[in-house]
Amino acid sequence: MNTAKIFVTQVPHRRDNGTGSYVPIFNLTPATEFGDLITMMPPKAAYTATGDLVRQLEEKLEDYRYEEGDAVLLLGDTSIIAATVAILARKHLKFAVLRWDRVIGRYSRVVFNFGVV
């Protein structure tokens, strides 16, 4: 049985005051309800060379399969998020994102379909 994949654009980190090390800002464990988490970019990555960013993201998203329940979790640097959405819209037309719902305290799957006129 194939497990769906959740492509996490980037996991934001902060410096821990006690240890000085970097720790994730968010607990992404609730997202594992939808599949295995795959982090696409390192925490402190920010890109000005967009060609390199797009190439790396395209490689990471080669295994994206909407039909198998895959989704993206859009976190981190806005240029990484924007490039991820553009790649998915161009290559797949239909893709899913996970959206945190504060009211119910869990993620929900939202589908974007750019193939509909």
N, C-alpha and C positions, 0 to 999 in steps of 0.2 A: 504494500500500500504506500503510495506517495504521500508525503506530508507536504502541505502547502508551505511556501516560504514567505516570510515577511522581510522585505528589503528596507532596512533602516538607513536613511540617508546619512545620518551622523548622530552620534550620541553626545550631547553637550555635557561638558564636565566643569567642575568648579574645584578650587583649591580647598582642601580640608584644613581647617584652622589648627587642629590638633597635630596632624602628621605632616602637613605641607604637601602631601601628595594630591594628585587629581582624582576625583571621584565623580561618578555619573550624577547629574542633576535629577534625572528621572528614574524611577523604578519601572522598567519595561516588562517585568514579569507578566502583567495582565495581557500583554500583546501576544504572548506565547499560546494563548487560547486559540489563536488563528493560524499558528504555524511556527516553524523554526525561524529564529531571528538571524538575519545576515546583515552585519554592519558594512556599509559600502565605503565610507570615508572615515579616516581617523579623527579623533575629537577636536584637535586644534587646526585642522586643515582649513585653509581659506585660499581661494584661487583667484589670481588675476590673469593667469594664462588659461583662458577659457577653452582653448583647443585641447589642451592636456586634460582638463577637467572632463570635457565631453567624452573624450576617448576612454578615460578610465571608467566613467559611469556607464558608457555603452558596453564595455567589457563586463562590468558587474551585473548589468541587466540582461545579458544574453540568455540567462536561464529563467527569466520572468515568464510565467505561464498563467494568464488570467483564468483559463479554463480549469486549472488545477487548484484554484483557490488562492493563488499568490496575491499579495497586496504590498503597498509601500507605506512606510511610516515616515512622514515628512518632518524631520527635526534638524536643527542646526543652522548652518550658514545658508542664507537665502539664495545665494548663487547656486549652491549645490541642489537645493530644493527646486529652483526654477529649471535648471538643466535636466533634472530627473523627470519632471513633469513633461517637459518638451520632448524628451527622448521617448517616453512612454506614449505620448499622444501621437507622435510621428510613426513609431514602429508598430504599435498595437491598436491604436484608436480607442480601445476599450481597456480600462484598467481600474483597479480598486485601491483605495487608500484607507488606512485606519484613522479614525477620528475619535479623540478622547471626549467622552460625554461626562461633564462634571456632575450633572444631575443624578445619573444612574451609577457613576463611578466605575465605568468600564469603556472599552473601545467598541466602536461599531464600524462596520464595513460600509464604505460609501463608494458607489460605482460611477465612474465618468465614462461617457460614451461619446467620443468625438466623431464617430462614424454615422451618427444620426443627423439627418438634414432638417 
